[in-house]
Each structure stands twice: as structure tokens, then as C-alpha cells.
Amino acid sequence: MAQLIYFSSVSGNTRRFIDKLGREARRIPLMTADETILADEPYVLVVPTYGDGHGNNAVPKQVVKFLNVPHNRDLLRGVIGAGNTNFGTTYGLAADVIAAKCRVPTLYRFELFGTPEDVEAVNSGLDSFWQHTPLSTPRP
């Protein structure tokens, strides 16, 4: 089964959402100075949006470091974004930035640590996504 890779800040909101999904997942290290992980199979990235509410620095630096490893980018198949709707048009922006740059789809957005409906939608959506996304075929 393909995995999830995620980043969660000290607040732990994204980690709490991942825990509710009940799927295999690996966490990108919290500290930028720590060595990043290497993906070992195709994955979907779950990422919160950072920044100033105007779109600047939306992608956490730890995620940038992780995706700057070509091997990690090559195995990325989709992105799920976390955010806060209080930030209006920048809600979930990190997922859109990554999706555009890496040419993969944004699969879903959830607020803070997600609702039970979000958990159900993401689990169902991931099952469908992986049925239609071959694990061994490189992305475009």
C-alpha cells in the first residue's frame, strides 16, 4: 500500500489528522536542521500552510528541504493541504504551491485537525486515488 508523508508543526494539528486516518505515515522532521527522510515508495504528501496570510512562505521550510531531494519529488503522487479558513484565499495554499511546482494533483483540503467527515472523505478518496494511480508509473 502506498504511504502518506506529512509535516506537522509543534501544534500537532496535522499529526492528529494523520492519526485519525489510521494509515501508514511518515513524518518529515520538525527541525529544519535535522536530516530529512527519504521516501521509499510513491506517496501522498500532507502539508499545513504557513506564512503571513498573504501567501508568502506558505510551504514550511522542512517540506521544501524534503522536496528538494529529487528522489522524494519523483515519488510524490498528490498533495493534501491543511490550513485555517481564517486566512481566506491562502487557506491550504501550500498544497496548491507544491502541486503546481511538482505537477501532481491537490487531492483535498481540511481545516486545522479535520472533522470526522474529512477523515472519511480522505480515506475514501485515497482508496480511489491509489486504485487509479499506478505505483510503478512515474508521474508526468
N, C-alpha and C positions, 0 to 999 in steps of 0.2 A: 504494500500500500504506500502511496506517496505521502510525504510528510508535510507538516507545517513548520515554518521557521518564523519566529516572531521576535520583536523587540518590545520590551516593557520597561518603562521608567520606574523610578523609586515608588511612584504612586501605586503601581501594580495593577492598574485597571486592565491593561491588555492581557497580562498574565491571568487575571481572574476570568476573563472571557475564554482564553485558551483552555483553562482548567475545566470550564463548563462544557466545552466541546467534547472532551473525553477522547481526543485523538493524539496520536504520536506527535510530539512537537519538540523543537529545539529552540533555545533562547540565545539570541545574539547578546554577548556580554554587555553588562550595564556600563562598564567603564571603557571609554574610548581607548585608553592606554593598554587595555588587556588585548591579548591576541584574539583575533576574530575566529569564528568557527568556519569550517568548510562544509558545504552541502555535500551529501553523499548520494543523493538521488533527486529526481525532479521534486519541486516543492512549490507551495503557495506561501507567499510572504504576508504576514500580518503586521501592520505597522501603524503606530499612532502618528498624528500630525503634531508637529512642534511649530514654533515660530511666534511671530509677533501679531498675528491676526490679520496681517496684510499680505501673507503669502511668502514672506522672507524666511529662509531656513526651515521650511516645512518638514523636510526629511531629517530625522535625527542623525547626527554625525556618526553614530555607531553603525547605523544602517548604510550610510554612504561608504564607510570603511568596508563593510561586509560586501557590498555590491561592487566595489572597486576591484574585487578579486574576480578575474574573468571566469574562472570555473564556477563560482557562485552565480554570476549573471547567466551563464549558459544553461543552468538547471532551473532557473526561475520560470514558472509557467503562468502565474497570476498573482494578483495582489488584493488583499482585503484591508480596508482602511478603518482605523479607529479615530474618533475625534469628539468634538464638542460642538453641538449646533449653535451655541452662543457665538461662535466665530463666523457665522453666516457663510459667505461664499468660500471661505477657506476650510470649511468642515470637510475632513477627510482628504485634504489636498495632497498630503504626502503620497497616498496611494495613486492618485492621478499623475503626479510628477514621475514616480517610478514606472508606472505602466507606460507612459508616453516614451520615456527615455529607453526603457528596455523592450518596448514593443510587445507587451503582454496585456491581457485584459484586467481591468479593475472589476473584481467579482462581486464585491459587497462593501457596504459601509455600516458601521454601528457606532452608537454613541456611548462614550465612557466605557463601562464594562459589559454593555449589552443587556438585552432583555431575554426572557425565555423564547420569545418569538424570533429574535435574532439568532439564538443558538440553533433553533430548529431550522431556520432558513439557511444558515451557513452549512450545517451538517448535510441537509438535503442537497443544497447547491454544490457542495464539494463532491458528494457521491456522483451526481450527474456530470459535473465537470471532468472528473477523472475517468468516467466511462467514455467520454468523447475526446479526451486528450491523451494520446499515446505517450507512455512514459519514456519510450526509447527514441521518439522522434524529436530531433532538435527543433526548438522554436524558430520562427522566422527571423 
